[in-house]
Amino acid sequence: MGFVKAFSNSRFNQGIRALFNYTVAQEITREEKVFFHRSNIFFSLIHLLTVSLFLFQFRERINTGDINSDKFSFFLLILTFLAGMYFVKYIFSRILLFVFNDTYLAPEYIFNISLYNNWLGSILVPVLCITYFTQLLFQDILIYLTIPLALIVFFFRLFRLIKIGQTRGVSYVYIFVYICSLEILPLVVLFRIFILQ
């Protein structure tokens, strides 16, 4: 995060403003590099690593039975699943470009999804530091810090997706189907496979 702040300061500041200002997000998506900008790639890696590590830690703490002895492989499995899930969303957004015949819809969608994912990844960095380097109980951190913050980020993301749909004239039915199928369902599958297995 320090590298991004030091070498992409203007994009870093734009990204923070875009979290709360949809007009700024639209301005960024008009630029050539949206998803593959250096700062976005670094923050996406932070998001994937921190969310995977948090889910791994969560599984370790709530599972009282025999946990997979090869812990690093299990961590990589979580990381691969998350990366695959976002790759599917990326491909789906490209399909949306053809369905709605809107050249700005896919980049705008991709950028806003990654924007809020990156915010969540940044929030999890101090949470994981508290988990690993203090004497506080993980359950307390989870209940009082992580769950409320993750829910806030998730609802901000849903509101932004609805805003994009309204701006582009997408039917509310399509928005609802999308949210259920590609926002909520992957989270349920992720929780079911990696936490409750």
N, C-alpha and C positions, 0 to 999 in steps of 0.2 A: 504494500500500500504506500510505503514511503517512496519507492521507486516511481510509482505512478504520479504521486503528488509532486515529486521533484522534476520529472521529465515530461509530464503531460498536465501541467498545472491548470491550463485553461479548460481542457476537457474534464478534468477532475471537478473543477468548480461548476462547470455546466451540468455535469451529471448530478451533483447535489441539488442544484436548482431544479433540474428536470424531475426529480422525485416528487416535488410538490407543485410544479408548474407545467401543465400540459403543453403550453405554447413553446416553452424552452425545449421540451422533448421533440416537438414537431420540427423545430429549427435544426436540431441535431440530426434527425433522420433525413433531412434534405442534403446533408453532406455525403460525400462519396463513401467514406468508411464509417459504417455504423457498428455492425457486430464485430468486424475484424480490426477495429482500431486497437492500438497497442494497450491502452488503458483498459478497454473492455475485456480483452483477452486475459490480462493479468487478474482482473477482478473476477472473471469467470472461473479461473483456476482456484482463486481463494475460496469462492463459493463452493465449488465441488469438493475441495479438500476439507473445509471446515464442516460442511453439512455431513459429509461422509464420516468424519471423525466424531461428530456429535452423535449421529445415529449409532455408530459403533459403541461409543461410551454409554449411551442410553441402553442398548442391548446388554452390555456387560453388567450394568447395575440392576436391571429389573429381572434378568434371567437367573433364577436360583439353581437351575439344573446344570447339566454338562454343556458347556459352551464349546464351540468349535476350537480344537486345540491349536490349529494354525490360524492365529488371530490376524496376522498380516494378510493372508489370503482372503479372509472374511471381509476385512476392510477394503481390499481391492475389489471384491465382489460388489460391495455397496457402491463404491466409486464408479465402477463400470456400469451398474444399473442406472445411476443418476445421469452419467454422461450419455448413455443410450436413450434415456427418457427425453433429455433435452435435444438430442439429435433428431428424434422422431418429431418433436414439436417444431424444430427448424424445417424439416422436410414438409410437414403439414402446412407451415406458413407459406412455403413456396407454392404448394398446391392451391392455397387460398388466392394467391396472386392470379392464377389462371381462372379460378372459379368466379371471382368477383371482378376480374379484369381491371384491377386497380394496382398500378405500379408502386404506389406508396404504402399499401396496406401491409405487405409482408415485412419490409424493413422496419416500419413503425411498430408492428407487433413484436418482432424479434428484439428490437432495442428496448422496448418497455418491459418485456419479460426479463431480459438480462439485467436491466436497471434495478428492478426490485430483488432479483436473485442476488445481485452483487451487494445490495444493501443488507440483505439477510446474512450473507457470508461475512461481511464486515462486522456486523453485530455479534456474530458467534465467536469472533477472535477473542475479545475480552472475556466472554462467557467461558470459553474453553481454558483460558489462562487461569481464571478463578477456580475452575474445576480441578485442574491439574496441579496448581501451585499454591493452593490455600487449604486450610483445614475445614472449610465449609462443606456441608453435605451436598452431594449432587442432587438429591431429591428436592432440597430447598431451592437450589439454583434453578432447577428445572421448573418448579411451580411458580416461583416469584419473579424470575427473570425471562427465561427462554420462551415458555408457552405464550405469555402475553405479547412479547415482542414479535414472535413468529406470526401470531394471529393478526397483529396490527399490520405487518408487512404484507401478509396474504390478502387482507381486506383492501389495503391500498392498491395492490396489484389487480384485484378483481374490479375495483372501481375504475381504474385506468383502462382496463380492457373494455368495460362497458362504455366508457367515454370514447374510446377509439371506434367501437361499433356504431355508436350514435353519430359520430362525426362522418363516418364513411357510409352511413345509410344502411347498415346491416340490420336485418330483422332481429327483434328481441328473442324470437324462437331460436334462431341460429346461435345467438350469443349464449342463451341458456344451455343449449345442447353442447356447445363448445366447452363451457365452464364445467359442466358435469363430466364430460368425456375426457378432456385433456388437461383439466386443472385438478379436479377433486379425485377422479378415479385413479390416476397414478399415485397420489398420496396414500390412498387406501391400500393399493397393491403393495407399495413400498413398506407401509406399516405392517401389513399382513405377512409379507415374505421375510423381512429382516428383523422385525421386532417380536412378533408373536409366533414364529415358527418353532 
